[in-house]
Amino acid sequence: MDIESQLVIYDCPKCEGAALLEEEGNSYYVTCMDCGCHSVNVNFKTDDERLDAARRTVELWNKGKVIKLEPGE
């Protein structure tokens, strides 16, 4: 089963753009397709931890915990 289909990912808290859950190596992060905001990477070590890492990543994103690099930051 596709992990992303099990999760509800809110639009970007900064610009309301579409968000996408990405897997990179052994971690997940959420990124905004419009402004480039992203969440932290949440790592996993085993396949059993994969879904939990995705859930935690999406939960942080949905709470507005995002990284937005702007001039001067």
N, C-alpha and C positions, 0 to 999 in steps of 0.2 A: 504494500500500500504506500502511496506517495505521502510523505510527511507533510508537505505544504498543504495538502487537501484536508488535513486534520486540524489545521490551525487557522485562526482568524487574525489576519494582519491588518492593523489600521493603516490609514493613509498617513503620510508624513506629518508629524506634529509641527513642523516649521512652515511648510509650503502647501500641505494637503495634496502632494503628488502621490502617485502610486508607489507602493513599497514592494520589495521583492526579497524573499529569504534566499540567501546564497550559502552554499557549502564550499569551503576552501580548505583542502587538506583534511584535517581532523577537527574542524571547527565550523560554526555557523555564525552568520551575521545578517542583519537586515539592512538594506540600502534603499534610498529614495531614487527613483528613476529620473526625477526632475532636477532636484537641487544637489544631490550627492551626499546628503546627511547619511550617517550610518550608525549602527549600534556597535557595541564592543563585540569582539569575537568570543564566543563561548565554546571552549574545547570539549572534546569527548575522546575517550581512549578505546572504547569497545563499541560494537554495534548495539549492545544493550543500553549504552549511555546516549546514543545518537538522538533518539526522540526527546529525551529529557533536555539535552543541550538545545535542540531546536525550540522546544517550549519555553525554556528560560530566556533565550534570545528574543523571541517574539514578545514575551511578557515585558521585558525591559523596554523594547521599542514601543509597545502599546502604552506604557506608562510615561512616555516622552523622554526617556533616557537616551538621548542621541548625541552624536558628535557632529558638529558643523564647523568646519574650518573656514574662517573668514579672515580678511586682511587684518593683521595685527595680533592674530591668535597664535 
